[in-house]
């Protein structure tokens, strides 16, 4: 029977207590063993390695590409020297080659055709446009396209090759100074451009990139010399190679930096892309960057009547003469802010 107050000298009921209750082993709940953290797939690990390779932390003295730094420095010095060797023919050659390399080569061939497949080109337009991209000095076609696809998959996030939120000068220039190891190139192409790697023409340009780039510089010097001796040779090299290339560099780099900081937004994208009119002028329509990030597969970057896109004019001309086909020109209706961004 239960205890009563009469059973306790103090008149208070006392209970026997135990600090631990023994539970039969067969009724005890087994302790769950700690589970190991889920392992990333090999592909996920390789992607992370690519992202890490684009980190600003890699900008260290022991990890700099002195070939790239030396080349960029050389053409900038040449651009500064160009006014001292002025000639009208050198200026005209610079303007023509700026359009051919920056608009036709980079904006149309490297960017809209290879990176996003916004259009397809027939020969000889495909060869010539890719060649103009090569002699822009902005890198080989596979490396350029693969890097750009990483940018769209990770825009303004960890792993973005050139986000201004890692530093304006990083996105504009310094990201190009980091040494690209053979493994980084192999992973980039394997993960982000396996379709392009099958193209024999692109592989040819990839393997002979330096030949085409330096060969063009030499050819400009030879033409200049034939026109007017050593002065004209220097004029053509400094204007049509160095100054032209520097202007195209910064036009493209402003797309990476300025159009993720300033401008207006027509679409609700997950990044900070903007439309910036003066970059659109410098970069043949590429400054309508929010439009592009919202609808990257479109071959037309300007979506309003006043958003001028000279590269699109060239694409339209090539389509009219049968050199461009499968052109994606489905511009969204006015007022539709929905984005159709590319996934990784």
C-alpha positions as CSV (number, residue, x, y, z in Angstrom):
1,X,0.0,0.0,0.0
2,X,1.2,3.6,-0.5
3,X,2.9,5.4,2.4
4,X,0.9,7.8,4.6
5,X,1.8,10.7,6.7
6,X,1.6,8.5,9.8
7,X,4.4,6.4,8.5
8,X,6.9,9.3,8.5
9,X,8.2,10.9,11.7
10,X,8.0,14.3,10.2
11,X,4.5,13.7,9.0
12,X,5.6,14.2,5.4
13,X,5.2,11.3,3.0
14,X,8.6,10.1,1.9
15,X,9.1,8.3,-1.4
16,X,12.1,6.2,-2.3
17,X,13.7,7.7,-5.4
18,X,16.3,6.5,-7.8
19,X,18.7,8.6,-9.8
20,X,18.5,6.2,-12.8
21,X,15.8,3.9,-14.0
22,X,17.0,0.7,-15.5
23,X,15.3,-0.2,-18.8
24,X,15.4,-3.7,-20.0
25,X,17.9,-4.0,-22.9
26,X,15.3,-5.4,-25.2
27,X,13.1,-2.3,-24.7
28,X,15.9,0.3,-25.1
29,X,15.9,2.5,-28.1
30,X,19.1,1.9,-30.1
31,X,21.3,5.0,-30.5
32,X,21.5,6.2,-34.1
33,X,25.0,6.2,-35.4
34,X,26.3,9.5,-36.8
35,X,25.8,9.7,-40.5
36,X,28.7,11.0,-42.7
37,X,28.1,14.2,-44.6
38,X,26.8,13.5,-48.1
39,X,29.6,13.4,-50.7
40,X,29.5,15.6,-53.7
41,X,29.4,13.9,-57.1
42,X,32.6,14.0,-59.1
43,X,30.9,16.5,-61.5
44,X,29.9,18.8,-58.5
45,X,33.5,18.6,-57.2
46,X,34.9,19.6,-60.6
47,X,32.5,22.5,-60.9
48,X,33.5,23.7,-57.5
49,X,37.2,23.5,-58.6
50,X,36.3,25.7,-61.6
51,X,34.5,28.2,-59.3
52,X,37.5,28.2,-56.9
53,X,39.8,28.9,-59.9
54,X,37.9,32.2,-60.6
55,X,38.2,33.4,-57.0
56,X,39.9,36.8,-56.5
57,X,42.0,35.0,-53.8
58,X,44.0,33.5,-56.7
59,X,45.4,37.0,-57.6
60,X,48.8,36.4,-56.0
61,X,52.3,37.0,-57.2
62,X,53.0,33.3,-57.6
63,X,49.9,32.7,-59.6
64,X,50.0,35.5,-62.2
65,X,50.0,34.9,-65.9
66,X,53.0,37.0,-66.9
67,X,52.3,36.2,-70.6
68,X,48.9,37.9,-70.4
69,X,50.1,40.8,-68.2
70,X,53.1,41.4,-70.6
71,X,50.8,41.3,-73.7
72,X,48.2,43.7,-72.2
73,X,50.9,46.1,-71.0
74,X,52.6,46.0,-74.4
75,X,49.4,46.9,-76.4
76,X,48.6,49.7,-73.9
77,X,52.1,51.2,-74.3
78,X,51.6,50.9,-78.1
79,X,48.3,52.6,-77.9
80,X,49.9,55.5,-76.0
81,X,52.6,55.8,-78.7
82,X,50.1,55.7,-81.6
83,X,49.4,59.4,-81.8
84,X,53.1,60.0,-82.5
85,X,52.8,57.8,-85.6
86,X,49.5,59.1,-87.0
87,X,48.3,58.3,-90.5
88,X,44.9,58.4,-92.1
89,X,45.3,54.9,-93.5
90,X,46.3,53.6,-90.1
91,X,43.3,55.2,-88.5
92,X,40.9,53.8,-91.1
93,X,42.5,50.3,-90.6
94,X,42.0,50.7,-86.9
95,X,38.3,51.6,-87.2
96,X,37.5,48.8,-89.6
97,X,39.4,46.2,-87.6
98,X,37.7,47.4,-84.4
99,X,34.3,46.7,-85.9
100,X,35.4,43.4,-87.4
101,X,37.0,42.1,-84.2
102,X,34.8,43.6,-81.5
103,X,31.4,43.4,-83.2
104,X,31.8,40.5,-85.7
105,X,34.4,38.5,-83.8
106,X,33.6,38.9,-80.1
107,X,30.0,40.1,-79.9
108,X,28.5,38.0,-82.7
109,X,30.8,34.9,-83.1
110,X,32.3,34.3,-79.6
111,X,29.3,35.6,-77.7
112,X,26.0,35.2,-79.4
113,X,26.9,32.3,-81.7
114,X,29.3,30.1,-79.8
115,X,28.5,30.9,-76.2
116,X,24.7,31.0,-76.5
117,X,23.9,29.4,-79.8
118,X,21.6,32.3,-80.6
119,X,22.3,31.8,-84.3
120,X,24.3,29.5,-86.6
121,X,26.7,30.5,-89.3
122,X,27.5,28.9,-92.6
123,X,30.9,29.0,-94.2
124,X,32.7,31.2,-95.0
125,X,31.0,33.5,-92.5
126,X,31.7,31.1,-89.6
127,X,35.4,30.9,-90.3
128,X,35.9,34.6,-90.9
129,X,33.8,35.6,-87.8
130,X,35.7,33.2,-85.6
131,X,39.0,34.4,-87.0
132,X,38.1,38.0,-86.2
133,X,37.3,36.9,-82.6
134,X,40.7,35.3,-82.4
135,X,42.6,38.4,-83.5
136,X,40.6,40.5,-81.1
137,X,43.2,39.3,-78.5
138,X,40.5,38.4,-76.0
139,X,41.4,34.7,-75.9
140,X,40.8,31.5,-77.8
141,X,37.2,30.6,-78.8
142,X,36.8,27.6,-76.5
143,X,38.2,29.4,-73.4
144,X,36.1,32.5,-74.1
145,X,32.9,30.7,-74.6
146,X,33.3,28.3,-71.7
147,X,34.2,31.1,-69.3
148,X,31.2,33.1,-70.4
149,X,28.9,30.2,-69.8
150,X,30.3,30.0,-66.2
151,X,29.5,33.6,-65.9
152,X,25.8,33.1,-66.8
153,X,25.5,30.1,-64.5
154,X,27.0,31.9,-61.5
155,X,26.3,35.6,-62.3
156,X,27.2,37.8,-59.3
157,X,27.6,34.7,-57.2
158,X,30.5,32.6,-55.9
159,X,32.3,31.3,-59.0
160,X,31.4,34.2,-61.3
161,X,34.7,34.8,-63.3
162,X,34.3,38.6,-63.2
163,X,31.7,40.0,-60.9
164,X,32.2,43.6,-59.8
165,X,31.0,42.6,-56.4
166,X,34.4,41.0,-56.0
167,X,35.9,44.4,-56.9
168,X,35.3,46.7,-59.8
169,X,38.9,46.4,-61.0
170,X,38.8,42.7,-60.6
171,X,35.8,42.4,-63.0
172,X,37.2,45.0,-65.4
173,X,40.8,43.7,-65.7
174,X,42.5,41.9,-62.9
175,X,40.6,38.6,-63.4
176,X,42.5,38.2,-66.7
177,X,45.8,38.3,-64.8
178,X,45.3,34.9,-63.0
179,X,47.3,32.0,-64.4
180,X,45.0,29.4,-66.1
181,X,46.4,25.9,-65.5
182,X,46.0,23.2,-68.1
183,X,43.6,21.4,-65.7
184,X,41.5,24.5,-65.3
185,X,41.2,24.7,-69.1
186,X,40.4,21.0,-69.4
187,X,37.7,21.2,-66.8
188,X,36.2,24.4,-68.3
189,X,35.9,22.8,-71.7
190,X,34.7,19.4,-70.3
191,X,32.0,21.0,-68.2
192,X,30.9,24.1,-70.1
193,X,31.8,23.6,-73.7
194,X,31.8,19.9,-74.7
195,X,29.7,20.7,-77.7
196,X,32.2,23.3,-79.0
197,X,35.1,21.0,-78.4
198,X,33.8,18.6,-81.1
199,X,34.1,21.3,-83.8
200,X,37.3,20.7,-85.8
201,X,37.5,24.3,-86.9
202,X,37.3,25.7,-83.4
203,X,39.9,23.1,-82.3
204,X,42.2,24.4,-85.1
205,X,41.9,28.0,-83.9
206,X,42.4,26.8,-80.3
207,X,45.7,25.1,-81.2
208,X,47.0,27.9,-83.5
209,X,45.7,30.9,-81.5
210,X,49.1,32.6,-81.2
211,X,49.9,32.1,-84.9
212,X,46.8,33.9,-86.0
213,X,47.2,36.7,-83.4
214,X,50.8,37.5,-84.0
215,X,50.6,36.8,-87.7
216,X,47.9,39.5,-88.1
217,X,50.2,42.0,-86.3
218,X,53.0,41.1,-88.6
219,X,50.8,41.4,-91.7
220,X,49.7,44.9,-90.6
221,X,53.3,45.9,-90.4
222,X,54.1,44.5,-93.8
223,X,51.1,46.3,-95.4
224,X,52.1,49.6,-93.7
225,X,55.7,49.2,-94.9
226,X,54.6,48.6,-98.4
227,X,52.5,51.8,-98.3
228,X,55.2,54.1,-96.9
229,X,58.2,52.5,-95.3
230,X,59.0,52.1,-91.6
231,X,56.9,55.1,-90.4
232,X,53.8,53.6,-92.0
233,X,54.7,50.2,-90.7
234,X,54.8,51.5,-87.2
235,X,51.6,53.5,-87.8
236,X,49.6,50.5,-88.9
237,X,50.9,48.3,-86.1
238,X,50.3,50.9,-83.4
239,X,46.9,52.0,-84.6
240,X,45.3,48.9,-86.2
241,X,46.8,46.4,-83.8
242,X,47.6,48.1,-80.4
243,X,45.1,51.0,-80.2
244,X,42.4,49.1,-81.8
245,X,42.8,46.2,-79.4
246,X,43.0,48.4,-76.3
247,X,39.7,50.1,-77.3
248,X,38.0,46.8,-77.9
249,X,39.4,45.4,-74.6
250,X,37.9,48.2,-72.5
251,X,34.6,48.1,-74.5
252,X,34.2,44.4,-73.6
253,X,35.5,44.8,-70.0
254,X,33.0,47.6,-69.3
255,X,30.3,45.0,-70.1
256,X,31.7,42.9,-67.3
257,X,32.1,45.7,-64.8
258,X,29.9,48.8,-65.5
259,X,26.7,47.0,-66.7
260,X,26.5,45.1,-63.4
261,X,26.7,48.4,-61.4
262,X,24.9,51.2,-63.3
263,X,21.9,51.5,-65.5
264,X,18.3,50.5,-65.6
265,X,16.6,47.1,-65.4
266,X,13.9,46.0,-67.8
267,X,13.7,42.4,-66.4
268,X,13.7,40.8,-63.0
269,X,16.9,38.7,-63.1
270,X,18.6,37.0,-60.2
271,X,21.8,39.0,-60.7
272,X,22.6,42.7,-60.8
273,X,22.8,43.1,-64.6
274,X,21.8,46.5,-66.0
275,X,21.2,48.2,-69.3
276,X,23.7,51.0,-69.9
277,X,23.5,53.1,-73.0
278,X,27.1,54.3,-73.3
279,X,28.4,50.7,-73.0
280,X,26.0,49.7,-75.7
281,X,27.5,52.3,-77.9
282,X,31.1,51.3,-77.2
283,X,30.4,47.5,-77.4
284,X,28.1,47.4,-80.5
285,X,24.9,46.6,-78.5
286,X,26.3,44.5,-75.7
287,X,25.5,47.2,-73.1
288,X,21.9,46.1,-73.0
289,X,23.1,43.6,-70.5
290,X,20.0,43.2,-68.4
291,X,18.1,42.3,-71.6
292,X,20.8,39.7,-72.4
293,X,20.9,38.1,-68.9
294,X,17.1,37.9,-68.9
295,X,17.0,36.2,-72.3
296,X,20.5,35.0,-73.2
297,X,19.4,32.9,-76.1
298,X,18.1,35.9,-78.1
299,X,20.3,37.0,-80.9
300,X,19.0,40.6,-80.4
301,X,20.3,42.5,-77.3
302,X,18.2,45.6,-77.9
303,X,14.5,45.0,-77.0
304,X,13.1,48.5,-77.3
305,X,13.1,50.5,-80.5
306,X,15.7,53.0,-79.1
307,X,18.0,50.3,-77.8
308,X,20.3,50.3,-80.8
309,X,22.2,47.0,-81.5
310,X,24.7,47.2,-84.4
311,X,25.7,43.6,-83.9
312,X,22.1,42.6,-84.6
313,X,22.1,44.6,-87.8
314,X,25.0,42.5,-89.0
315,X,23.2,39.3,-88.0
316,X,20.1,40.4,-89.9
317,X,22.2,41.1,-93.0
318,X,23.9,37.7,-92.8
319,X,20.6,36.0,-92.5
320,X,19.2,37.9,-95.5
321,X,22.1,36.6,-97.6
322,X,21.8,33.1,-96.3
323,X,25.0,33.0,-94.2
324,X,23.2,33.1,-90.8
325,X,20.3,30.7,-89.9
326,X,18.4,29.4,-86.9
327,X,18.4,33.0,-85.5
328,X,16.5,33.4,-82.3
329,X,14.8,36.8,-82.5
330,X,11.8,36.2,-80.2
331,X,11.9,39.5,-78.3
332,X,9.4,39.5,-75.4
333,X,6.3,41.7,-75.4
334,X,6.7,45.2,-73.9
335,X,6.0,45.2,-70.2
336,X,6.9,41.5,-69.7
337,X,9.5,41.6,-67.0
338,X,9.8,37.8,-66.7
339,X,13.3,36.5,-67.2
340,X,14.4,33.3,-68.9
341,X,17.8,32.9,-67.4
342,X,20.2,30.1,-68.2
343,X,20.9,27.4,-65.6
344,X,24.3,25.8,-65.0
